[in-house]
Amino acid sequence: MQKQLRQDIKKVNAFAIQTITVTTNGRAIDTKLGESFSFETALFHAEVGTLGDQTSTKIKIQESDVSDFSSGVQTAEGGDEVTVAADKSYKFEVKRAKRYLRAVVTITGGTTPSAVVYIGAILWNVSKPFPILS
C-alpha cells in the first residue's frame, strides 16, 4: 500500500472534554495504521479547567500492547505523571514502545472531588523534542 500524505499526521481526541469525579482512563489510541506503518511519537496537549477539593489531580500517558490495557501497561517515555493545577495547560512529548496509548487522569482524596479536563493528541513521526510550530 502506498503511503498517503494525510498519513504523516493524525489528530485524535484522547480524552473528551468532561467533568470527572474519579480516576478516569481516556480511550485507547491505536498508533498502527497498516501492516507497515506506525506512528512512533505523539504530542499530547492537556487542558485542565476547574478542580474540586481533592488532594491532588494527576495526568499521565500510558502504553500497552493490547487495546483494553489489561496487561503490559507502562508509562510511555515522555508521559510521566504530572500533578496539575486548575486553569493550566500541559504538554507531553511521547515516544512509544508499545502499540496503544491512552491518557489517565487520577484524582486522589477530597470530599467533593472533580476536574474539568480535555486531552488531545497529534500522532507524528518526528524526533523528540518536537519542533516548535508557529
Stockholm file with secondary structure:
# STOCKHOLM 1.0

chainA/1-134         MQKQLRQDIKKVNAFAIQTITVTTNGRAIDTKLGESFSFETALFHAEVGTLGDQTSTKIKIQESDVSDFSSGVQTAEGGDEVTVAADKSYKFEVKRAKRYLRAVVTITGGTTPSAVVYIGAILWNVSKPFPILS
#=GR chainA/1-134 SS CCCCGGGGEEEEEEEEEEEESSCEECCCEECEEETTEECCEEEEEEEEEEECSCSEEEEEEEEESSTTCCSSCEECBTCCCEECCTTEEEEEEEECSSSEEEEEEEEECCSSCCEEEEEEEEEECCCSSCCCCC
#=GC SS_cons         CCCCGGGGEEEEEEEEEEEESSCEECCCEECEEETTEECCEEEEEEEEEEECSCSEEEEEEEEESSTTCCSSCEECBTCCCEECCTTEEEEEEEECSSSEEEEEEEEECCSSCCEEEEEEEEEECCCSSCCCCC
//
